[in-house]
Amino acid sequence: MNWEKAAEDGIIKLNDYIEGVSIKKPAQAVQKDFTIKPRSAGMAAIVFSHKKHSMWNGCEVCHPEVFKQGSTKYSMDAIKTKKFCGVCHTSVAFPLEDCNRCHSNPVK
């Protein structure tokens, strides 16, 4: 099943809060998508979609606890140890081994 399309079409409704588990926070404005330059030569750039992530989670799930704007230094080693993107992409989201899902901007 294409979960992104199902959410867009209103077939499923996503929750950003679980009673007794998470803390309900006010919604934040969705920011623009951006590209992260990889550190390894020849690796495609990472395209991060705020729209896709906020559709599933809401901004407040990641900000400011997981990602502090302007001060985050990403690395695959950190991500593999469940930091930054690895908080979800080592457990509940598509796996890290699906490289092209993030590294989707071709090398120029």
Beta strands, then each sheet from edge to edge (+ up, - down):
strand 1: 34-36
strand 2: 46-48
sheet 1: 1+ 2-
end
